[in-house]
Amino acid sequence: MRYFAVVVDNTNKVVVLETSGWQKVSQFDRAQMLGTSTLAFLTNSEIATLAEQGRSPWAFAVHDAATGRLDRHVQRPPEFSQAVTNAIVVTSDGRYAAVLVGIRETAILIFNAVTGDFIGRLATPSGSWSRRLVTGPADQLATDINFFGIAARATVRKEIQTFDVTSNERARVLQGHVPLVGAIAWSPEGRYIASGAAGLTKENASTWIRDNDPIRIWDASTGSLVRSISGFHDGVAALAWNASGTLLASVGGKDERERGYALRLWTLTKPEPIFDYRVPGTEPVAPLSFDPRSGRLILGWRGDVYVYDVVGLS
């Protein structure tokens, strides 16, 4: 049996579905978190979630997918026990679990995904902090890189950097967004990285900073920009690719006149979205993902999980 897990909206509820009939098989509560990537599959039947926010000896908790039962905790190094935990991902090859901790200065801690042993700290720049962490093909990760001081100004583009975990070396630097990076998504086949701007920020009493191309698509192998998507999408809260890397889903602002969120689908060639749905109300839409086998689009809204067939769109 194959499972799909989702954190519903901004709640602490994790719902596990089996994907043959898309029925709920289990549910459990995770610790309250500030981050976005707060669960990941270690194996097909084990789900890793961030254990606690703030002072905690645990890096992550492991739950049984079929029952929701808490099986074990994985300990983090003592020197990071006071740091806030923000995100967890498991590399595509299943070898590593990466946990993003800290606020003013962050660290990405690497663990053996099978044994839970701590391996080391990812070689992000000294003094930097990150908000987003995603996995790419094999053992690759991508994260945003931010600094304080002059480099923190809203007019300075915040980089996205990719890393090879096994060698612990930086692979590529993408020029990112102003004022901050709001979302990152690596296409499943590994060719593209999509990124979104976090919204607009006040630079001073009279100047607001907004990214002119709030969604950007990059060639993951070269770091070159493939496509920019302009228009009003403040701020881009979530991005997801379908399995073939031909459709990109985004959650962002409706428009300048109306608060709330819109779900949009994009291709690599068409300038406008091929699907644009203005979600009723102003509640957040999260998370957003494609099931890699069925191609269905899954999102959480108002405490429920929605599964959509994406047909006739290309």
C-alpha positions, 0 to 999 in steps of 0.5 A: 500500500502506498501512502500520501501525508499532508498537514492540513492548513495551519493546523497541527493535524497530519492526515495520511491517505492511501492512494489507491482509493484516496481514503484516510487511513490514519491521523496524528498531531504533530508539534506546532511549527512555524516552518513549511516543510514539516513532514517527509517520508523516510520510507513508504511506511514511516513519516518523519515530522519535526518533533517540537518547536524551540528547546528540545533534544529531538531533531524529528519524530517518526510515525507509522503511516498506517496507524499514526503511532509514534515509533521513535524520536531522533536526537539532535546534537546538544549544541543545537538543542535550543534552536527552533526547528523549521523544516525537514526533508528527506533526499530523493535517494532516501539516504539523508534527512535534513533539518533546518534549525535556528532563526537569526542564524540557521543551520541545516543538520544532516542525519542518516535517514535509516539509522538516525545518526547525525552526520554533520552540518550542511556547508551554507555560508557562515552567518546566513539564515534560511527559511525554505528547504527542498529536496532535488534529485538523488542527494541534492538540496536547495535552500534560500540564503539570507544575511543581515546588514546591507545584504538584508535590504529589501532591494537586494535579491536573496539567493537560492543555493543548491548543494550535494549532500554527500560531498557537502559542496555547493553546486549552483547559485540562483539569483532568487528574489526580492524582498525574500524567497517565499517558495522553492520547488524542484521538478521531480525529474531534476531539470528545473527549479521554480522559485517564488517571491515572498511578497512586498516589503516596505523599504522606507516610509514611502517605498514598497518593494515588490518583485517584478517577476515573482515566479522564476524557473531555473535550469537546475544544472546550469543555474540559468534563468529559463523563464520569468512570470510577471504580474501580481502574485504577492506573495507566492506561498507554495509551488509544486511540479507535476511528475513530468515537470510540464505543469507548475502549480502556484498559490499566491495573491489574488490581485491588488484589489482583493485579499486572499489566495489564488491557485494557478497552473502554468506551463513552461511556454504560455505567458498566462496561467492555464488555470486560475482559481480564486479561492473563496475567503482569505484563509491560507491554502496549504500545502500544495503537491502533486501525487507522482503516480496519479498526477492528482493535485492535493491541497489543504483548505479550511481544515480539509484535504482536497484531491483534484484530477488535473485533466485536459490541461497542457 
